[in-house]
Amino acid sequence: MRWIMRVTYARQSSVNLLQFNDVATTARWTRNTSQSFVITVNLNTRKTSLKINGVAVAGAQDIPFVSGATNLHRVQAEFTGIDSG
């Protein structure tokens, strides 16, 4: 399986970080607080973008697919970890 994008929560030095395709963003997350995530996947340009609560996340716009995914025949989502799903 190849990934086209990945959103990762992390906590470092008391800061709640959000990574998009393994790159740190300016976005932060708050535990036990509802947040709306919209991930746009452009199959033509092979790029992805992230919005949280309707706001585009700086550093997470038009990011190339991870893992060099080029030939897609199936898309699935996997939610794991802290407050996922």
Biopython code that builds the backbone (N, CA, C, O; Angstrom):
import numpy as np
from Bio.PDB.StructureBuilder import StructureBuilder

atoms = [
    (1, "MET", "N", (0.838, -1.170, 0.000)),
    (1, "MET", "CA", (0.000, 0.000, 0.000)),
    (1, "MET", "C", (0.892, 1.245, 0.000)),
    (1, "MET", "O", (1.922, 1.277, 0.673)),
    (2, "ARG", "N", (0.500, 2.240, -0.738)),
    (2, "ARG", "CA", (1.216, 3.522, -0.756)),
    (2, "ARG", "C", (0.299, 4.616, -0.229)),
    (2, "ARG", "O", (-0.904, 4.618, -0.491)),
    (3, "TRP", "N", (0.878, 5.533, 0.507)),
    (3, "TRP", "CA", (0.116, 6.646, 1.075)),
    (3, "TRP", "C", (0.133, 7.820, 0.108)),
    (3, "TRP", "O", (1.146, 8.090, -0.536)),
    (4, "ILE", "N", (-1.006, 8.523, 0.009)),
    (4, "ILE", "CA", (-1.008, 9.761, -0.771)),
    (4, "ILE", "C", (-0.895, 10.970, 0.137)),
    (4, "ILE", "O", (-0.429, 12.027, -0.290)),
    (5, "MET", "N", (-1.323, 10.825, 1.398)),
    (5, "MET", "CA", (-1.153, 11.894, 2.375)),
    (5, "MET", "C", (-1.294, 11.318, 3.772)),
    (5, "MET", "O", (-1.813, 10.220, 3.968)),
    (6, "ARG", "N", (-0.811, 12.103, 4.747)),
    (6, "ARG", "CA", (-0.824, 11.659, 6.134)),
    (6, "ARG", "C", (-0.942, 12.880, 7.044)),
    (6, "ARG", "O", (-0.213, 13.858, 6.874)),
    (7, "VAL", "N", (-1.865, 12.822, 8.014)),
    (7, "VAL", "CA", (-1.971, 13.849, 9.052)),
    (7, "VAL", "C", (-1.591, 13.184, 10.365)),
    (7, "VAL", "O", (-2.139, 12.141, 10.721)),
    (8, "THR", "N", (-0.648, 13.792, 11.086)),
    (8, "THR", "CA", (-0.133, 13.200, 12.315)),
    (8, "THR", "C", (-0.174, 14.214, 13.451)),
    (8, "THR", "O", (0.266, 15.354, 13.300)),
    (9, "TYR", "N", (-0.711, 13.781, 14.592)),
    (9, "TYR", "CA", (-0.669, 14.587, 15.812)),
    (9, "TYR", "C", (0.573, 14.207, 16.594)),
    (9, "TYR", "O", (0.953, 13.037, 16.632)),
    (10, "ALA", "N", (1.207, 15.186, 17.216)),
    (10, "ALA", "CA", (2.360, 14.895, 18.068)),
    (10, "ALA", "C", (2.399, 15.918, 19.201)),
    (10, "ALA", "O", (1.844, 17.011, 19.090)),
    (11, "ARG", "N", (3.053, 15.549, 20.270)),
    (11, "ARG", "CA", (3.237, 16.471, 21.400)),
    (11, "ARG", "C", (4.724, 16.537, 21.692)),
    (11, "ARG", "O", (5.354, 15.529, 22.009)),
    (12, "GLN", "N", (5.286, 17.758, 21.578)),
    (12, "GLN", "CA", (6.705, 17.959, 21.842)),
    (12, "GLN", "C", (6.875, 19.183, 22.723)),
    (12, "GLN", "O", (6.358, 20.256, 22.411)),
    (13, "SER", "N", (7.587, 19.025, 23.807)),
    (13, "SER", "CA", (7.867, 20.137, 24.736)),
    (13, "SER", "C", (6.589, 20.900, 25.098)),
    (13, "SER", "O", (6.553, 22.129, 25.044)),
    (14, "SER", "N", (5.551, 20.159, 25.465)),
    (14, "SER", "CA", (4.258, 20.728, 25.878)),
    (14, "SER", "C", (3.516, 21.463, 24.770)),
    (14, "SER", "O", (2.602, 22.235, 25.060)),
    (15, "VAL", "N", (3.882, 21.246, 23.513)),
    (15, "VAL", "CA", (3.208, 21.872, 22.373)),
    (15, "VAL", "C", (2.537, 20.782, 21.544)),
    (15, "VAL", "O", (3.162, 19.777, 21.204)),
    (16, "ASN", "N", (1.265, 20.988, 21.222)),
    (16, "ASN", "CA", (0.519, 20.040, 20.400)),
    (16, "ASN", "C", (0.736, 20.373, 18.930)),
    (16, "ASN", "O", (0.193, 21.354, 18.422)),
    (17, "LEU", "N", (1.530, 19.556, 18.253)),
    (17, "LEU", "CA", (1.890, 19.811, 16.864)),
    (17, "LEU", "C", (1.035, 18.992, 15.905)),
    (17, "LEU", "O", (0.534, 17.923, 16.253)),
    (18, "LEU", "N", (0.881, 19.513, 14.700)),
    (18, "LEU", "CA", (0.188, 18.803, 13.639)),
    (18, "LEU", "C", (1.110, 18.738, 12.432)),
    (18, "LEU", "O", (1.584, 19.763, 11.942)),
    (19, "GLN", "N", (1.357, 17.527, 11.959)),
    (19, "GLN", "CA", (2.201, 17.346, 10.774)),
    (19, "GLN", "C", (1.321, 16.919, 9.608)),
    (19, "GLN", "O", (0.366, 16.160, 9.776)),
    (20, "PHE", "N", (1.655, 17.416, 8.429)),
    (20, "PHE", "CA", (0.935, 17.054, 7.210)),
    (20, "PHE", "C", (1.961, 16.509, 6.234)),
    (20, "PHE", "O", (2.880, 17.220, 5.829)),
    (21, "ASN", "N", (1.805, 15.256, 5.856)),
    (21, "ASN", "CA", (2.784, 14.569, 4.999)),
    (21, "ASN", "C", (4.186, 14.650, 5.587)),
    (21, "ASN", "O", (5.164, 14.910, 4.886)),
    (22, "ASP", "N", (4.255, 14.420, 6.900)),
    (22, "ASP", "CA", (5.509, 14.364, 7.656)),
    (22, "ASP", "C", (6.246, 15.700, 7.753)),
    (22, "ASP", "O", (7.430, 15.730, 8.086)),
    (23, "VAL", "N", (5.549, 16.810, 7.463)),
    (23, "VAL", "CA", (6.138, 18.147, 7.580)),
    (23, "VAL", "C", (5.363, 18.916, 8.650)),
    (23, "VAL", "O", (4.132, 18.941, 8.624)),
    (24, "ALA", "N", (6.073, 19.540, 9.588)),
    (24, "ALA", "CA", (5.420, 20.317, 10.639)),
    (24, "ALA", "C", (4.681, 21.504, 10.035)),
    (24, "ALA", "O", (5.168, 22.143, 9.102)),
    (25, "THR", "N", (3.500, 21.791, 10.575)),
    (25, "THR", "CA", (2.715, 22.945, 10.132)),
    (25, "THR", "C", (2.599, 23.943, 11.276)),
    (25, "THR", "O", (3.068, 23.681, 12.384)),
    (26, "THR", "N", (1.977, 25.082, 11.009)),
    (26, "THR", "CA", (1.726, 26.079, 12.048)),
    (26, "THR", "C", (0.475, 25.744, 12.842)),
    (26, "THR", "O", (0.201, 26.378, 13.861)),
    (27, "ALA", "N", (-0.286, 24.758, 12.391)),
    (27, "ALA", "CA", (-1.535, 24.374, 13.053)),
    (27, "ALA", "C", (-1.261, 23.694, 14.388)),
    (27, "ALA", "O", (-0.245, 23.020, 14.559)),
    (28, "ARG", "N", (-2.171, 23.878, 15.322)),
    (28, "ARG", "CA", (-2.100, 23.229, 16.625)),
    (28, "ARG", "C", (-3.409, 22.489, 16.854)),
    (28, "ARG", "O", (-4.423, 22.823, 16.241)),
    (29, "TRP", "N", (-3.402, 21.497, 17.719)),
    (29, "TRP", "CA", (-4.616, 20.790, 18.067)),
    (29, "TRP", "C", (-4.843, 20.880, 19.556)),
    (29, "TRP", "O", (-3.905, 21.037, 20.338)),
    (30, "THR", "N", (-6.104, 20.779, 19.936)),
    (30, "THR", "CA", (-6.471, 20.853, 21.338)),
    (30, "THR", "C", (-7.216, 19.579, 21.703)),
    (30, "THR", "O", (-8.206, 19.231, 21.059)),
    (31, "ARG", "N", (-6.761, 18.900, 22.704)),
    (31, "ARG", "CA", (-7.382, 17.639, 23.121)),
    (31, "ARG", "C", (-8.811, 17.887, 23.588)),
    (31, "ARG", "O", (-9.098, 18.888, 24.244)),
    (32, "ASN", "N", (-9.693, 16.968, 23.242)),
    (32, "ASN", "CA", (-11.109, 17.007, 23.623)),
    (32, "ASN", "C", (-11.853, 18.217, 23.067)),
    (32, "ASN", "O", (-12.853, 18.648, 23.640)),
    (33, "THR", "N", (-11.376, 18.758, 21.968)),
    (33, "THR", "CA", (-12.042, 19.861, 21.286)),
    (33, "THR", "C", (-12.347, 19.431, 19.862)),
    (33, "THR", "O", (-11.470, 18.943, 19.150)),
    (34, "SER", "N", (-13.586, 19.615, 19.454)),
    (34, "SER", "CA", (-13.986, 19.227, 18.106)),
    (34, "SER", "C", (-13.330, 20.128, 17.067)),
    (34, "SER", "O", (-13.385, 21.353, 17.178)),
    (35, "GLN", "N", (-12.719, 19.531, 16.073)),
    (35, "GLN", "CA", (-12.123, 20.266, 14.964)),
    (35, "GLN", "C", (-12.558, 19.601, 13.670)),
    (35, "GLN", "O", (-12.602, 18.374, 13.583)),
    (36, "SER", "N", (-12.880, 20.405, 12.664)),
    (36, "SER", "CA", (-13.293, 19.892, 11.364)),
    (36, "SER", "C", (-12.105, 19.904, 10.414)),
    (36, "SER", "O", (-11.510, 20.953, 10.166)),
    (37, "PHE", "N", (-11.760, 18.735, 9.882)),
    (37, "PHE", "CA", (-10.654, 18.604, 8.945)),
    (37, "PHE", "C", (-11.213, 18.371, 7.546)),
    (37, "PHE", "O", (-12.086, 17.523, 7.360)),
    (38, "VAL", "N", (-10.718, 19.114, 6.567)),
    (38, "VAL", "CA", (-11.056, 18.879, 5.169)),
    (38, "VAL", "C", (-9.744, 18.661, 4.440)),
    (38, "VAL", "O", (-8.871, 19.528, 4.422)),
    (39, "ILE", "N", (-9.622, 17.492, 3.841)),
    (39, "ILE", "CA", (-8.429, 17.160, 3.064)),
    (39, "ILE", "C", (-8.848, 17.094, 1.603)),
    (39, "ILE", "O", (-9.702, 16.292, 1.224)),
    (40, "THR", "N", (-8.238, 17.945, 0.794)),
    (40, "THR", "CA", (-8.529, 17.967, -0.629)),
    (40, "THR", "C", (-7.442, 17.183, -1.354)),
    (40, "THR", "O", (-6.252, 17.456, -1.196)),
    (41, "VAL", "N", (-7.867, 16.208, -2.149)),
    (41, "VAL", "CA", (-6.947, 15.375, -2.909)),
    (41, "VAL", "C", (-7.167, 15.662, -4.389)),
    (41, "VAL", "O", (-8.235, 15.375, -4.929)),
    (42, "ASN", "N", (-6.158, 16.227, -5.042)),
    (42, "ASN", "CA", (-6.242, 16.515, -6.475)),
    (42, "ASN", "C", (-5.550, 15.374, -7.227)),
    (42, "ASN", "O", (-4.323, 15.272, -7.242)),
    (43, "LEU", "N", (-6.367, 14.521, -7.848)),
    (43, "LEU", "CA", (-5.815, 13.360, -8.541)),
    (43, "LEU", "C", (-5.111, 13.728, -9.837)),
    (43, "LEU", "O", (-4.298, 12.951, -10.337)),
    (44, "ASN", "N", (-5.410, 14.904, -10.394)),
    (44, "ASN", "CA", (-4.743, 15.342, -11.622)),
    (44, "ASN", "C", (-3.323, 15.841, -11.355)),
    (44, "ASN", "O", (-2.386, 15.476, -12.066)),
    (45, "THR", "N", (-3.171, 16.679, -10.324)),
    (45, "THR", "CA", (-1.845, 17.235, -10.016)),
    (45, "THR", "C", (-1.064, 16.381, -9.028)),
    (45, "THR", "O", (0.127, 16.605, -8.807)),
    (46, "ARG", "N", (-1.750, 15.389, -8.427)),
    (46, "ARG", "CA", (-1.158, 14.518, -7.404)),
    (46, "ARG", "C", (-0.669, 15.314, -6.199)),
    (46, "ARG", "O", (0.437, 15.116, -5.696)),
    (47, "LYS", "N", (-1.544, 16.229, -5.754)),
    (47, "LYS", "CA", (-1.232, 17.054, -4.592)),
    (47, "LYS", "C", (-2.408, 17.066, -3.631)),
    (47, "LYS", "O", (-3.550, 16.828, -4.026)),
    (48, "THR", "N", (-2.114, 17.348, -2.349)),
    (48, "THR", "CA", (-3.136, 17.394, -1.317)),
    (48, "THR", "C", (-3.052, 18.712, -0.548)),
    (48, "THR", "O", (-2.002, 19.353, -0.499)),
    (49, "SER", "N", (-4.184, 19.104, 0.054)),
    (49, "SER", "CA", (-4.250, 20.330, 0.855)),
    (49, "SER", "C", (-5.106, 20.061, 2.087)),
    (49, "SER", "O", (-5.962, 19.176, 2.078)),
    (50, "LEU", "N", (-4.869, 20.827, 3.144)),
    (50, "LEU", "CA", (-5.566, 20.634, 4.417)),
    (50, "LEU", "C", (-6.187, 21.938, 4.906)),
    (50, "LEU", "O", (-5.553, 22.993, 4.882)),
    (51, "LYS", "N", (-7.448, 21.844, 5.352)),
    (51, "LYS", "CA", (-8.124, 22.948, 6.043)),
    (51, "LYS", "C", (-8.591, 22.424, 7.395)),
    (51, "LYS", "O", (-9.028, 21.280, 7.518)),
    (52, "ILE", "N", (-8.489, 23.284, 8.407)),
    (52, "ILE", "CA", (-9.023, 22.955, 9.730)),
    (52, "ILE", "C", (-10.018, 24.037, 10.097)),
    (52, "ILE", "O", (-9.701, 25.226, 10.082)),
    (53, "ASN", "N", (-11.227, 23.606, 10.428)),
    (53, "ASN", "CA", (-12.319, 24.532, 10.752)),
    (53, "ASN", "C", (-12.510, 25.568, 9.653)),
    (53, "ASN", "O", (-12.785, 26.734, 9.936)),
    (54, "GLY", "N", (-12.363, 25.141, 8.389)),
    (54, "GLY", "CA", (-12.599, 26.009, 7.240)),
    (54, "GLY", "C", (-11.445, 26.922, 6.872)),
    (54, "GLY", "O", (-11.565, 27.710, 5.934)),
    (55, "VAL", "N", (-10.329, 26.840, 7.585)),
    (55, "VAL", "CA", (-9.183, 27.715, 7.336)),
    (55, "VAL", "C", (-8.034, 26.891, 6.742)),
    (55, "VAL", "O", (-7.637, 25.873, 7.309)),
    (56, "ALA", "N", (-7.508, 27.334, 5.604)),
    (56, "ALA", "CA", (-6.365, 26.654, 4.987)),
    (56, "ALA", "C", (-5.166, 26.711, 5.925)),
    (56, "ALA", "O", (-4.837, 27.771, 6.457)),
    (57, "VAL", "N", (-4.522, 25.582, 6.124)),
    (57, "VAL", "CA", (-3.364, 25.492, 7.018)),
    (57, "VAL", "C", (-2.102, 25.876, 6.250)),
    (57, "VAL", "O", (-1.771, 25.268, 5.231)),
    (58, "ALA", "N", (-1.405, 26.893, 6.753)),
    (58, "ALA", "CA", (-0.148, 27.322, 6.126)),
    (58, "ALA", "C", (0.839, 26.159, 6.142)),
    (58, "ALA", "O", (0.987, 25.474, 7.154)),
    (59, "GLY", "N", (1.500, 25.946, 5.034)),
    (59, "GLY", "CA", (2.460, 24.859, 4.928)),
    (59, "GLY", "C", (1.832, 23.524, 4.575)),
    (59, "GLY", "O", (2.532, 22.516, 4.482)),
    (60, "ALA", "N", (0.502, 23.503, 4.373)),
    (60, "ALA", "CA", (-0.192, 22.249, 4.046)),
    (60, "ALA", "C", (-1.105, 22.446, 2.837)),
    (60, "ALA", "O", (-2.221, 21.927, 2.799)),
    (61, "GLN", "N", (-0.624, 23.193, 1.862)),
    (61, "GLN", "CA", (-1.392, 23.445, 0.645)),
    (61, "GLN", "C", (-0.594, 22.979, -0.568)),
    (61, "GLN", "O", (0.599, 23.261, -0.683)),
    (62, "ASP", "N", (-1.258, 22.266, -1.469)),
    (62, "ASP", "CA", (-0.642, 21.768, -2.705)),
    (62, "ASP", "C", (0.643, 20.979, -2.444)),
    (62, "ASP", "O", (1.671, 21.210, -3.081)),
    (63, "ILE", "N", (0.562, 20.055, -1.505)),
    (63, "ILE", "CA", (1.704, 19.232, -1.125)),
    (63, "ILE", "C", (1.679, 17.940, -1.961)),
    (63, "ILE", "O", (0.647, 17.271, -2.014)),
    (64, "PRO", "N", (2.786, 17.582, -2.608)),
    (64, "PRO", "CA", (2.823, 16.350, -3.409)),
    (64, "PRO", "C", (2.495, 15.111, -2.572)),
    (64, "PRO", "O", (2.779, 15.065, -1.375)),
    (65, "PHE", "N", (1.895, 14.111, -3.218)),
    (65, "PHE", "CA", (1.614, 12.843, -2.557)),
    (65, "PHE", "C", (2.884, 12.300, -1.923)),
    (65, "PHE", "O", (3.970, 12.462, -2.479)),
    (66, "VAL", "N", (2.763, 11.661, -0.771)),
    (66, "VAL", "CA", (3.900, 10.984, -0.155)),
    (66, "VAL", "C", (4.083, 9.622, -0.812)),
    (66, "VAL", "O", (3.183, 9.139, -1.499)),
    (67, "SER", "N", (5.217, 9.015, -0.611)),
    (67, "SER", "CA", (5.541, 7.670, -1.098)),
    (67, "SER", "C", (5.555, 7.532, -2.610)),
    (67, "SER", "O", (5.572, 6.409, -3.114)),
    (68, "GLY", "N", (5.550, 8.623, -3.347)),
    (68, "GLY", "CA", (5.612, 8.529, -4.797)),
    (68, "GLY", "C", (4.416, 7.838, -5.423)),
    (68, "GLY", "O", (4.539, 7.253, -6.499)),
    (69, "ALA", "N", (3.256, 7.891, -4.769)),
    (69, "ALA", "CA", (2.051, 7.253, -5.307)),
    (69, "ALA", "C", (1.691, 7.887, -6.648)),
    (69, "ALA", "O", (1.494, 9.099, -6.732)),
    (70, "THR", "N", (1.607, 7.080, -7.680)),
    (70, "THR", "CA", (1.310, 7.612, -9.012)),
    (70, "THR", "C", (0.148, 6.901, -9.696)),
    (70, "THR", "O", (-0.515, 7.498, -10.545)),
    (71, "ASN", "N", (-0.110, 5.666, -9.356)),
    (71, "ASN", "CA", (-1.127, 4.896, -10.050)),
    (71, "ASN", "C", (-2.148, 4.392, -9.021)),
    (71, "ASN", "O", (-1.962, 3.330, -8.427)),
    (72, "LEU", "N", (-3.226, 5.158, -8.815)),
    (72, "LEU", "CA", (-4.190, 4.829, -7.771)),
    (72, "LEU", "C", (-5.356, 4.022, -8.331)),
    (72, "LEU", "O", (-5.897, 4.341, -9.390)),
    (73, "HIS", "N", (-5.730, 2.981, -7.609)),
    (73, "HIS", "CA", (-6.921, 2.247, -7.981)),
    (73, "HIS", "C", (-7.885, 2.124, -6.803)),
    (73, "HIS", "O", (-9.002, 1.633, -6.964)),
    (74, "ARG", "N", (-7.455, 2.570, -5.612)),
    (74, "ARG", "CA", (-8.299, 2.512, -4.430)),
    (74, "ARG", "C", (-7.839, 3.578, -3.451)),
    (74, "ARG", "O", (-6.644, 3.837, -3.314)),
    (75, "VAL", "N", (-8.802, 4.194, -2.769)),
    (75, "VAL", "CA", (-8.489, 5.183, -1.737)),
    (75, "VAL", "C", (-9.192, 4.747, -0.467)),
    (75, "VAL", "O", (-10.375, 4.406, -0.495)),
    (76, "GLN", "N", (-8.473, 4.754, 0.650)),
    (76, "GLN", "CA", (-9.082, 4.426, 1.933)),
    (76, "GLN", "C", (-8.530, 5.352, 2.997)),
    (76, "GLN", "O", (-7.475, 5.961, 2.817)),
    (77, "ALA", "N", (-9.247, 5.457, 4.112)),
    (77, "ALA", "CA", (-8.813, 6.291, 5.230)),
    (77, "ALA", "C", (-8.617, 5.404, 6.448)),
    (77, "ALA", "O", (-9.349, 4.434, 6.651)),
    (78, "GLU", "N", (-7.624, 5.746, 7.254)),
    (78, "GLU", "CA", (-7.359, 5.022, 8.491)),
    (78, "GLU", "C", (-7.230, 6.034, 9.610)),
    (78, "GLU", "O", (-6.409, 6.947, 9.532)),
    (79, "PHE", "N", (-8.038, 5.879, 10.655)),
    (79, "PHE", "CA", (-8.026, 6.799, 11.785)),
    (79, "PHE", "C", (-7.569, 6.035, 13.013)),
    (79, "PHE", "O", (-8.209, 5.064, 13.417)),
    (80, "THR", "N", (-6.449, 6.473, 13.619)),
    (80, "THR", "CA", (-5.933, 5.813, 14.813)),
    (80, "THR", "C", (-5.391, 6.848, 15.783)),
    (80, "THR", "O", (-5.069, 7.970, 15.392)),
    (81, "GLY", "N", (-5.291, 6.474, 17.031)),
    (81, "GLY", "CA", (-4.615, 7.330, 18.002)),
    (81, "GLY", "C", (-5.532, 8.259, 18.768)),
    (81, "GLY", "O", (-6.727, 7.996, 18.905)),
    (82, "ILE", "N", (-4.979, 9.321, 19.255)),
    (82, "ILE", "CA", (-5.651, 10.262, 20.139)),
    (82, "ILE", "C", (-6.830, 10.925, 19.466)),
    (82, "ILE", "O", (-6.667, 11.577, 18.435)),
    (83, "ASP", "N", (-8.016, 10.771, 20.031)),
    (83, "ASP", "CA", (-9.240, 11.455, 19.590)),
    (83, "ASP", "C", (-9.516, 11.310, 18.098)),
    (83, "ASP", "O", (-10.155, 12.187, 17.517)),
    (84, "SER", "N", (-9.066, 10.253, 17.464)),
    (84, "SER", "CA", (-9.307, 10.097, 16.036)),
    (84, "SER", "C", (-10.689, 9.503, 15.798)),
    (84, "SER", "O", (-11.181, 8.687, 16.577)),
    (85, "GLY", "N", (-11.294, 9.933, 14.706)),
    (85, "GLY", "CA", (-12.599, 9.386, 14.346)),
    (85, "GLY", "C", (-13.665, 10.111, 15.038)),
    (85, "GLY", "O", (-14.841, 9.795, 14.862)),
]
sb = StructureBuilder()
sb.init_structure("model")
sb.init_model(0)
sb.init_chain("A")
sb.init_seg("    ")
for serial, (resi, resn, name, xyz) in enumerate(atoms, 1):
    if name == "N":
        sb.init_residue(resn, " ", resi, " ")
    sb.init_atom(name, np.array(xyz, "f"), 0.0, 1.0, " ", f" {name:<3s}", serial, name[0])
structure = sb.get_structure()
